[in-house]
Amino acid sequence: MSLGPFYVGQVPADTLVLTVTTDGTTVKPLTAYTGATIVMTDPDGLQVTTAGAVTLDKPNGKVMYTWPATSHFAKVGQYKVQPFLTGAGGVNDPCTPVPFQVEDPLP
């Protein structure tokens, strides 16, 4: 899966859509889950506050993140985003982290 590039200070207009797979290609239905959270780290490995809304398209294995009104991107470098699928009984299944690049916008 490929994301970005994004730019320092950018608030993306399009919802971030991550497809969960079982083997890198086969879509995993998310019917067993009740929700998800998103964890994002900056180029220094520090967690970025993710205040946007997270929804699931369960039959199609998609985790969707609606960006908040403020940017997550304070510095140039490689960020990572990782969904965690949540469910009954304390289920908190991590998915594969997805790296993406943040660049400086042109002057």
DAFENLIN-V884725 format. One record per pair of residues at least 6 apart in sequence whose ideal C-beta (glycine too) atoms are under 8 Angstrom apart, sorted by the first residue. I is the first residue (numbers start at 0). J is the second residue. D is the distance in Angstrom with one decimal. If there is no record, write none. Layout:
I&J&D / I&J&D
//
This chain:
0&17&6.7 / 0&18&6.7 / 0&97&5.3 / 1&99&7.8 / 2&15&7.3 / 2&80&7.3 / 2&97&6.0 / 2&98&8.0 / 2&99&3.8 / 3&99&3.9 / 3&100&5.1 / 3&101&6.9 / 4&99&7.1 / 4&100&4.5 / 4&101&6.8 / 4&102&5.1 / 5&11&6.5 / 5&72&5.5 / 5&78&7.9 / 5&99&6.7 / 5&100&7.4 / 5&101&5.0 / 5&102&7.6 / 6&72&6.8 / 6&101&6.6 / 6&102&5.7 / 6&103&7.0 / 6&104&4.5 / 7&70&7.7 / 7&72&5.3 / 7&73&6.8 / 7&74&6.6 / 7&75&6.2 / 7&101&6.1 / 7&102&7.3 / 7&103&5.6 / 7&104&6.7 / 8&70&5.0 / 8&72&6.4 / 8&73&7.9 / 8&104&7.3 / 9&70&5.8 / 9&72&5.7 / 9&104&7.6 / 10&66&5.6 / 10&67&7.6 / 10&68&6.5 / 10&69&6.8 / 10&70&5.1 / 11&66&5.0 / 12&66&7.9 / 14&63&5.1 / 14&64&6.6 / 14&65&5.2 / 14&66&7.5 / 15&63&6.9 / 15&64&4.2 / 15&65&7.9 / 15&66&6.9 / 15&80&7.2 / 16&61&5.5 / 16&62&7.6 / 16&63&5.2 / 16&64&8.0 / 17&61&6.9 / 17&62&4.7 / 17&63&7.7 / 17&64&7.5 / 17&80&7.2 / 17&82&5.6 / 17&94&7.3 / 17&97&6.4 / 18&26&6.2 / 18&59&7.6 / 18&60&5.5 / 18&61&5.5 / 19&26&7.2 / 19&27&4.7 / 19&29&6.5 / 19&60&4.6 / 19&61&7.4 / 19&62&6.4 / 19&82&7.0 / 19&84&7.3 / 19&94&5.3 / 20&26&5.8 / 20&27&5.9 / 20&60&6.9 / 21&27&4.8 / 26&59&6.5 / 26&60&4.0 / 27&60&4.8 / 28&57&6.4 / 28&58&5.8 / 28&59&7.8 / 28&60&5.9 / 29&35&8.0 / 29&55&5.3 / 29&56&7.8 / 29&57&4.3 / 29&58&7.9 / 29&60&5.7 / 29&61&7.8 / 29&62&7.7 / 29&84&6.5 / 30&57&5.0 / 30&58&7.1 / 31&86&6.0 / 31&90&7.9 / 32&55&6.6 / 32&57&7.2 / 32&84&4.4 / 32&85&6.3 / 32&86&4.6 / 32&90&7.1 / 32&92&7.6 / 33&85&6.0 / 33&86&5.1 / 33&87&6.5 / 34&53&7.0 / 34&55&6.7 / 34&84&7.8 / 34&85&4.7 / 34&86&7.9 / 35&53&5.1 / 35&55&5.9 / 35&62&4.9 / 35&82&5.1 / 35&83&6.3 / 35&84&5.2 / 35&85&6.1 / 36&49&7.8 / 36&53&6.3 / 36&82&7.3 / 36&83&4.9 / 36&85&6.6 / 37&49&4.7 / 37&51&7.4 / 37&53&5.6 / 37&62&7.4 / 37&64&5.1 / 37&80&6.3 / 37&81&7.4 / 37&82&5.8 / 37&83&7.7 / 38&46&6.4 / 38&49&7.0 / 38&80&7.4 / 38&81&4.9 / 38&82&7.9 / 38&83&6.5 / 39&46&7.0 / 39&47&4.3 / 39&49&5.3 / 39&71&6.2 / 39&78&6.2 / 39&79&6.9 / 39&80&4.8 / 39&81&7.6 / 40&46&5.7 / 40&47&6.5 / 40&78&6.4 / 40&79&5.0 / 41&47&5.5 / 41&73&7.0 / 41&74&6.2 / 41&76&7.2 / 41&78&5.8 / 42&74&6.0 / 42&75&7.2 / 42&76&2.7 / 42&77&5.6 / 42&78&6.6 / 42&101&7.7 / 43&74&7.8 / 43&76&7.9 / 47&71&5.0 / 47&78&7.3 / 48&71&7.8 / 49&64&7.3 / 49&67&8.0 / 49&71&7.0 / 50&67&4.4 / 50&69&7.7 / 51&64&5.3 / 51&65&4.9 / 51&66&5.1 / 51&67&4.6 / 52&64&7.4 / 52&65&4.4 / 53&62&6.7 / 53&63&7.1 / 53&64&5.5 / 53&65&7.9 / 53&82&7.8 / 54&62&7.9 / 54&63&4.9 / 54&65&7.6 / 55&61&7.0 / 55&62&6.1 / 55&63&7.3 / 56&63&6.5 / 62&82&4.3 / 62&84&7.6 / 62&94&7.4 / 64&80&7.8 / 71&78&7.7 / 72&78&7.3 / 72&101&4.6 / 74&101&7.1 / 75&101&5.9 / 75&102&6.0 / 75&103&5.5 / 76&100&7.5 / 76&101&6.3 / 77&98&5.4 / 77&99&7.2 / 77&100&5.9 / 77&101&7.8 / 78&98&7.2 / 78&99&5.6 / 78&100&7.7 / 78&101&5.7 / 79&96&4.5 / 79&97&6.7 / 79&98&5.1 / 79&99&7.5 / 80&96&6.9 / 80&97&5.3 / 80&99&7.0 / 81&93&6.3 / 81&94&6.3 / 81&95&7.4 / 81&96&4.1 / 81&97&7.2 / 82&93&7.8 / 82&94&4.6 / 83&91&5.5 / 83&92&6.7 / 83&93&5.3 / 83&94&7.1 / 84&90&7.2 / 84&91&7.5 / 84&92&4.4 / 84&94&6.7 / 85&91&5.7 / 85&92&7.9 / 86&92&7.7
//
